[in-house]
């Protein structure tokens, strides 16, 4: 079977990216929800939400792990920072 290639578009706003220093993960039987936030005490704000299937979440975990390992081989061990402060979550529009 021939390998299918998919062309992925990337608009300018998305390409600029968003800085995040916190992620909150929840799941149901059918999906994983990852909220990426920028937390700066005393507040924080979700800047992006990614929803994926459990099988894609597992592939993502594997890919991220491999990439961190490759990074550490090239640049040295990543120092883990202390746990961030606990924030209450407000999923309102503000």
N, C-alpha and C positions, 0 to 999 in steps of 0.2 A: 504494500500500500504506500503510495506517495505521501510524503510529509506535506501537510497543508500549512501554508504561510498566511498569517493574518497581518494586515497593515494596521498599525495602531496610530491614531491621530493624537497630537498633544498640542492643545492651544496654549497661547502665551501665558495666560493667568495661571493655568495648572502647572506649566513648566517652571514658573517662578517658585512654586512650592510654598509650604507653610511651615514655620518653625513649631516644633512641639517638644515638650519636656516631660510629658505625662501621657499615659495611655490607660484607659479603663476598658476592660473586656468583660462582656456578658455573652450568654448563649442560651439558645433554646434547643430543642431536638433537631430543628431544621436549619439553624443559622448561628453564626458568630457575629457579634457586633463589636467593633473596635472604635471607641471614641478617642481621638487624639486631641489633646488639650495643651494650651499654653497656661501654665500655672505660675503666677507671681503673687505671693502672699500680700494681702489677705484674700485675693480672688484668683479665679482661673476661668478660662472659657474654652469650650470645645471648638476647635478650628476645622475639624474634619471628622466625618463618620464613615467607616467602611463596613459594609455588610457582606458576608461571604458564607458559602456553604461549608459544612464541616470538612468535606474532602479538600476543598480549596484552602481552608484554614490549616490543615495538616501539611499540604504542599508549601504554603507560605512559611510555616514554622521551619520546615526543612531547609527551604531556600535562605531564610534569614540566618539560620544557624550556620549554614555553609559559608555565607558571606561574612559573618562575624569571624569565623575561623580563618578565612582567607585574609581578612583585614589584619588580624592579629599576627599571622605569619609574616605579613609585609611590614607592619608598623609597630608590632609589639602588643603586649597584653593591654586590654581595655580595663581601665580602673573603674570599678563600680562605685557610683556615688551613693550617699546615704539615702534612705527612704525619704521621699518628699513628705511635706506635712499633709495631714488628712484634710480633705475638703468635703463639704456637704455638696451634693449634686442637685442642681436646679436645671431641669431640662426645659425651662420656659424659653421665651423668645429673646430674652436679654442677654 
